[in-house]
Amino acid sequence: MATESVTLRPVGHVVGGRREMYEDNWHDVRAVIQLDDESFTASAVLGLEHFSHLEVVFLFDRIDPATVNSRPRPPRGNPSAAPVGVFAHRGPYRPNRLGISRCRLLTVDGLTLHVADLDALSGSPVLDVKPYLAEFAPRQPVIQPPWATELMAHYY
């Protein structure tokens, strides 16, 4: 498989919310996604106000790429947890440092999207925004290991 480079340009940035990363209690953290007014007009978000939730792709920009590796490690560095591979958890030390978050859309004001529950830090580059559609939810029951349920108990 040939390795290709992909260049992405942020569509906006997160403003407000948390400035420092810590894992839990993201519920009701308020922030703004400020879309780039040099690239977009308000027509880019036409109709978005009719959705309750968004899926946001962002860059974990505070993670040094040199610290990313694909070796198995315990989730959140918990020494009592069994190591899992980089694709078996959702932590920020990922090969492309991409984060995906589902958040509540509170208000659309031109190119300013007011959101809650977005687990991206203030200043993080936003690479894409999509409305969340119920039809994209899994049709089958979601199965996950007990460690994941325990880990996420206080996340939102």
N, C-alpha and C positions, 0 to 999 in steps of 0.2 A: 504494500500500500504506500503510495507516494504521500509525503507530507506536504500539505499546502498551507500557506499563510492566509489568514483571513483578517482583513482590516475592518473594524467596526467604528462607526462614529456615534457617540452618544446622541440620543434624541432629547436628552434633558438631564437634570440633576435633582437629587433629593435635597430639599431645604428643610431645616428644622428636624424635629425628632431627636434621636440620640446622636451624640457625637462620639461616644466611646462604646466599644463592643463588649457586651456581656450577654449571656445566652438567654436568660429567661425574662418573663413578664413583658412581652411585647404587646399584650392586649391593650387597646385604646391609646397606644402611643400615636400621637398626631404628627403628621409631616405634610409636606407639599412636594409634589413632583412638578418642577418647573420645566416645561418643554421649551426647546430652543426656538426663540422667535426669529432667528435669522434663517432657519430652515423651514418653519411651519407658520401657517396662519391659523386662526381659530377654526377654519373649515376642517382641519385635521382631526378635531375632536367632536365634530358635529354628530349628535346622537349619543355620545358617550354618557351623557347625564342620565340616560334611561337605564343604566346598569348599576347594580348594587356593589359589584366586586370587580377588581382588576387582577390580572396576572402581570407582574412586573419583572422584567429581566434586567439585572444590574450587575455591575462589576464590583467584586470585593477588592476595591482599589487600595486598601490599606494592608493587604497581604503582600509581602515581598515574594515575588515569583521564585526566588532562590530557596524559599522555605517550603515550597510545594513538592511533594513526592507522592508516588503511588503505592508505597509500601503499606501493608496493613498496620493499623494503629487502633487503640481503644477509642471508642466514641468519646469526645470531649476530654480526652486524656485521662479518663477514669481508669486507674490501675487495676480495679477489680473487674472490669469489663473485658470480654474477649476481643482481641483485635479483629477489625473488619477492613475490607478493602475500601479504597477511596470512592468507589461507585456504590458502596453499601451504606453510606451515610451522607448527610447533607451539609457537612461542615464547610467552612470557607476555604480550606486548603485544598483546592481543586485544580486540576490541570490547567483550565482556562480561567479560573477565579470567577466563574459565573454564578450568580445567585438568582433564584427564582422565588418570588414571594407572591402569595395571594393576599390581597388586602381589601378593605372596604373603601369604596369611593363615596366620599361625603358630599363634595360639591365640585362642579366644574366652573371655573371663572376664567374664560378665555383659554390661555395656554397654561393655566395654573390648576393643577388637580389636587384638591385637598383630600387626604387619605388618612386612614387609621389602620393599625396593625401591620404596617409595612416594616419588615425587619431588615431594613437597609439603613446605613448611617447617613447623617447629614453630609452632603457633599459627594455622595456616591454617584458615579455616572449611571444614568438609566439608559439601557440599550434598546429596550422595546417596552411597549405598553399594549396589553390586549384586554378586551372585556372578558370576564369569566362567564362562560355559558354552562348552565346546569348539564347540558348534554355531553360535556367533556368530563363530567364526574365518572368514576368507574361504575360500570354496570354490575359488576360482581362485588361481593364483599371484599373489603381491603384486608389483607393479611400482612402482619408485621410481627417481628420477634418481640418478646416481652421487654427486652432492654430498650427498644425504641419507644414503646409506650411509656415506660418509666422516665426515660430521658426527656420526653416532650410534655410531661405532666404539668409543668408550670411555664411552658414556653409562651402560650397565649393566655 
